[in-house]
Amino acid sequence: MPLLPKSLRGRAESLDADPFSYLRGVLAFFLGGGTVVALVLALTGTEPRALALAGVLWTLFGLLSGMVDWILEPMVDFAVQVFSNVGLATPAGGFSAEEAMAAQGQVEAAAEAYRLRAQVPHDRVDALIRRAHLLAGPLKQPRVAAGELEGLQHDAGRLSPSEDMRVGLALTELYEQRLEEPGRAMVEVRRLIDRYPHARQVRELRGLLAALRSQHFAQAGP
């Protein structure tokens, strides 16, 4: 399960979107620049043998750039996804009956079933987040959904860091997307950053905070 809810993903693309840009710049500067210099030396007759060097440098530049694009970057992206999921994913298949009800259009019954499942301590967080999606979506009760998650959040001392993050991000989504309160969404993201400054997900949270600020408050000033 990715850290951010689906509707919030991709919002932080403008913040350090290409972590390999510096590496590509170094390759272009040394190998690409070296190729240009070698070509100039060869074409001006200063050092005719430099043409062979230009060919070697250009080939090496293409090879290394290809390794970054097709090997290194996909491997790093995969590793980031795997490690980001650790501690955030919950066992699948535990809510198949409730999901089936929702899929069949029995939304109110599914929401009530999630409420009952929330009475089981192990299922409480996941059940209430799933219930909140139904309340805020098909049932059109986003205030109720937010209130229930806020009540759950009052027990933050009993929540694990991963559970607290999931609840906080579900609230962020509700505040911004359903209740049109981007300020509260930003406050919630900032709370998560301040509460877990050393979490591996904090970079993604900072990117989301910057994206929310840019989208909703960039023109707020004079």
GUDOTI-903174 format. One record per residue (C-alpha): z, x negated, y; residue number from 1; chain; residue in three letters. Coordinates in steps of 0.5 Angstrom, whole numbers. Each point is the difference from the previous one (the first is absolute). Last residue first. Layout:
// residues N
     pz     px     py  seq  mol  type
      Z      X      Y  NUM    A   ALA
...
This chain:
// residues 222
     pz     px     py  seq  mol  type
     -4      1     82  222    A   PRO
      3      0     -8  221    A   GLY
     -1      5     -5  220    A   ALA
     -7     -2     -2  219    A   GLN
      1     -5     -6  218    A   ALA
      6      5     -2  217    A   PHE
     -3      4     -6  216    A   HIS
     -5     -4     -3  215    A   GLN
      2     -7      2  214    A   SER
      7      2     -2  213    A   ARG
     -1      3     -6  212    A   LEU
     -5     -6     -2  211    A   ALA
      6     -5      2  210    A   ALA
      5      3     -4  209    A   LEU
     -5      0     -6  208    A   LEU
     -1     -7      1  207    A   GLY
      8     -1      0  206    A   ARG
      1      4     -6  205    A   LEU
     -6     -4     -4  204    A   GLU
      4     -7      2  203    A   ARG
      6      3     -2  202    A   VAL
     -2      2     -7  201    A   GLN
      3     -7     -3  200    A   ARG
      7      2      2  199    A   ALA
      3     -5      5  198    A   HIS
      1      5      6  197    A   PRO
      3      5     -4  196    A   TYR
      4      5      4  195    A   ARG
     -4     -2      7  194    A   ASP
     -6      1     -3  193    A   ILE
      2      6     -4  192    A   LEU
      3      3      7  191    A   ARG
     -7     -2      4  190    A   ARG
     -4      4     -5  189    A   VAL
      5      6      1  188    A   GLU
      0     -1      8  187    A   VAL
     -8      0      0  186    A   MET
      0      6     -4  185    A   ALA
      5      3      5  184    A   ARG
     -5     -2      6  183    A   GLY
     -6      3     -4  182    A   PRO
      3      7      0  181    A   GLU
     -6      4     -2  180    A   GLU
      4      4     -5  179    A   LEU
     -5      0     -6  178    A   ARG
     -4     -7      1  177    A   GLN
      5     -4      4  176    A   GLU
      7      2     -2  175    A   TYR
     -2      2     -7  174    A   LEU
     -3     -7     -1  173    A   GLU
      6     -3      2  172    A   THR
      4      4     -4  171    A   LEU
     -3     -2     -6  170    A   ALA
      0     -7      2  169    A   LEU
      8      0      1  168    A   GLY
      1      4     -7  167    A   VAL
     -5     -6     -3  166    A   ARG
      4     -5      4  165    A   MET
      7      3     -2  164    A   ASP
     -2      0     -7  163    A   GLU
     -3     -7     -1  162    A   SER
      7     -3      4  161    A   PRO
      4      4     -5  160    A   SER
      3      7      2  159    A   LEU
      8      1      0  158    A   ARG
      1     -3      7  157    A   GLY
     -6      4      2  156    A   ALA
      4      6     -1  155    A   ASP
     -2      3      7  154    A   HIS
     -7     -1     -2  153    A   GLN
      0      6     -5  152    A   LEU
      2      4      5  151    A   GLY
     -6     -3      4  150    A   GLU
     -5      2     -6  149    A   LEU
      3      7      0  148    A   GLU
     -1      1      8  147    A   GLY
     -7     -3      0  146    A   ALA
     -2      5     -6  145    A   ALA
      3      6      4  144    A   VAL
     -4     -2      6  143    A   ARG
     -6     -1     -3  142    A   PRO
      0      7     -3  141    A   GLN
     -8      1     -1  140    A   LYS
      1      2     -7  139    A   LEU
     -7     -3     -2  138    A   PRO
      2     -7      3  137    A   GLY
      7     -1      3  136    A   ALA
      4      4     -5  135    A   LEU
     -5     -3     -6  134    A   LEU
      1     -7      3  133    A   HIS
      7      1      1  132    A   ALA
      1      2     -7  131    A   ARG
     -3     -7     -3  130    A   ARG
      5     -4      5  129    A   ILE
      6      5     -3  128    A   LEU
     -2     -2     -7  127    A   ALA
     -1     -7      1  126    A   ASP
      6     -1      3  125    A   VAL
      5      4     -4  124    A   ARG
     -3     -2     -7  123    A   ASP
      5     -4     -2  122    A   HIS
      6      4      3  121    A   PRO
     -3      7     -4  120    A   VAL
      1      5      6  119    A   GLN
     -6     -2      2  118    A   ALA
     -4      3     -6  117    A   ARG
      3      7      3  116    A   LEU
     -4     -1      6  115    A   ARG
     -6     -3     -3  114    A   TYR
      0      7     -4  113    A   ALA
      1      4      6  112    A   GLU
     -6     -4      3  111    A   ALA
     -4      1     -6  110    A   ALA
      1      8      0  109    A   ALA
     -2      0      7  108    A   GLU
     -6     -3     -1  107    A   VAL
     -3      4     -6  106    A   GLN
     -7     -2      1  105    A   GLY
     -1     -3     -7  104    A   GLN
      0     -7      3  103    A   ALA
      7      1      3  102    A   ALA
      2      3     -7  101    A   MET
     -3     -6     -4  100    A   ALA
      3     -5      5   99    A   GLU
      7      4     -1   98    A   GLU
     -1     -1     -8   97    A   ALA
     -2     -7      0   96    A   SER
      6     -3      4   95    A   PHE
      2     -5     -4   94    A   GLY
     -7     -3     -1   93    A   GLY
      0     -6      4   92    A   ALA
      6     -5      0   91    A   PRO
      2     -2      7   90    A   THR
     -4     -5      4   89    A   ALA
      4     -3      6   88    A   LEU
      4     -6     -3   87    A   GLY
     -6     -4     -2   86    A   VAL
     -7      3      3   85    A   ASN
      0     -5      6   84    A   SER
      0     -5     -5   83    A   PHE
     -6      3     -4   82    A   VAL
     -4      1      7   81    A   GLN
      1     -6      3   80    A   VAL
     -2     -4     -7   79    A   ALA
     -7      4      0   78    A   PHE
     -1     -1      7   77    A   ASP
      1     -8     -1   76    A   VAL
     -5      0     -6   75    A   MET
     -5      4      4   74    A   PRO
      0     -5      6   73    A   GLU
      0     -6     -5   72    A   LEU
     -6      2     -4   71    A   ILE
     -5      3      3   70    A   TRP
      0     -1      7   69    A   ASP
      4     -7      0   68    A   VAL
     -4     -2     -5   67    A   MET
     -6      2      3   66    A   GLY
      2     -4      6   65    A   SER
      1     -6     -4   64    A   LEU
     -7      0     -3   63    A   LEU
     -3      1      6   62    A   GLY
      3     -5      4   61    A   PHE
     -1     -5     -6   60    A   LEU
     -7      2      0   59    A   THR
     -1     -1      8   58    A   TRP
      4     -7     -1   57    A   LEU
     -4     -3     -5   56    A   VAL
     -7      2      4   55    A   GLY
      3     -3      6   54    A   ALA
      1     -6     -4   53    A   LEU
     -7      0     -2   52    A   ALA
     -2      0      7   51    A   LEU
      4     -5      2   50    A   ALA
     -4     -5     -4   49    A   ARG
     -5      0      7   48    A   PRO
      5     -3      4   47    A   GLU
     -1      0      7   46    A   THR
     -7      3     -1   45    A   GLY
      1      6      5   44    A   THR
      0      5     -6   43    A   LEU
      4     -4     -5   42    A   ALA
      6     -1      5   41    A   LEU
     -1      7      3   40    A   VAL
      0      3     -7   39    A   LEU
      7     -5     -2   38    A   ALA
      3      3      6   37    A   VAL
     -2      7     -2   36    A   VAL
      3     -1     -7   35    A   THR
      6     -3      3   34    A   GLY
      2      6      4   33    A   GLY
     -1      5     -6   32    A   GLY
      4     -4     -4   31    A   LEU
      5     -2      4   30    A   PHE
      1      6      5   29    A   PHE
     -3      5     -5   28    A   ALA
      5     -2     -5   27    A   LEU
      6      0      5   26    A   VAL
     -2      7      3   25    A   GLY
     -1      3     -7   24    A   ARG
      7     -2     -2   23    A   LEU
      3      3      7   22    A   TYR
     -4      6     -1   21    A   SER
      3      1     -7   20    A   PHE
      6      5      2   19    A   PRO
     -5      5      2   18    A   ASP
      3      6      3   17    A   ALA
      5     -4      4   16    A   ASP
      2      7      3   15    A   LEU
     -6      4      1   14    A   SER
      0      3     -7   13    A   GLU
      7      3      2   12    A   ALA
     -2      7     -1   11    A   ARG
     -3     -1     -7   10    A   GLY
      5      4     -3    9    A   ARG
      4      5      3    8    A   LEU
     -4      6     -3    7    A   SER
      1     -2     -7    6    A   LYS
      8     -2      1    5    A   PRO
      1     -7      1    4    A   LEU
      3     -5     -5    3    A   LEU
     -5      1     -5    2    A   PRO
      2      3     -7    1    A   MET
